Amino acid sequence: MTEPEAPLLPAQRRENVLRELRNHGTLRVADIARALGVSPMTVRRDVAQLAEEGVIERVHGGIRLPRHANRAPAAAPTAVEESGAAPVEGAVERPAVGMVVPSLDYYWPQIIRGARDAAPDAGVRIVLRGSSYEDVDDVRRQVTWLLETAGIRGLLIAPPTVGEAAGELVSWLAGLPVPVTLVERTATVGLFAEHVESVATDHAFGGALAVRHLAAEGHRRIGLLASATSPTTPAVRRGWQETTAALGLDADGTPEVVTPDHRSADWHDVLDGFLDAALAGGTTAVLVHSDREAISLVARCQERGIEVPADLAVVAYDDEVAGLSEPALTAVRPAKPTLGRTAVRLLAERMREGADRPVHRVVISPQLVIRDSSVVGRGPGR
């Protein structure tokens, strides 16, 4: 007899919905519920959130991807046409700005929303495409489509940046005939390692915030559990490592684990190995990237009788769904809507001022949101 599969987290369900939409174009709520093994009411809640975030559209009897995300428009719409209203004679068309992001359901929807909110005042309109964290060829295809079909005048993009193929991609992006601004990525190109314009979170500072908070709560051994699939992990790890050393915290025997994908078959073994090492070495706190990993870790603690935060204090990184956990997770929260707004404004200024404008690199600090999982005696809701 096989064990039943663990129910999907809300973010995982929404990720599956978007994956199927990209494959099939449209879906019905009843079909989604049957495929995921959940109630239609659960699916409707997921659909409502995805629609609010602007990554799907509701149609009669089902849902679909926004028209600009899954097919080329017959002609460039005016600013009025984009909102769904009838075109007005003499309306001024805003130039199109492409936006290519690696995910449409986790972390990025708030950045997208910030960009869309800022676009009218910046005098541009956003044409969104979803791509991949690792597929360099797909990123290149999406950008080529935006240039050749959508006629974009600027590009916001979060490309892969690690590896030889990613380096070639970034060099290609920097040589495009339109201005490019990296979002949540930084990179250099050319013989003199010149910076590409960028807006990014100071994730190393975010890691440091978490360590300083836990140290202030009296913890001397603070472990790290971080996702191998996230480009954010190296910076978070650097902040954790440097701050642990700067504060003179105990490092020997403190577990540091970079995890496989949370859907991997050995995921639970990795969690157990981490917890075994923490208990054996006296580690009393942990920084976990990201929310999904943190929620899974807390659930495993509860199954093993490890109390959070009394036995193990937990700080999550991302704050997408951390507040929905039980106990509610303290989390480092990148300023995602601000990232989107800032990126649009920066690109629009580059589009207006041209190549003579100095390259800008904007770094935005995240904030620490303290909840129940890191403070003993805090109590729910306090």
Disulfide bonds with the S-S distance in Angstrom:
none
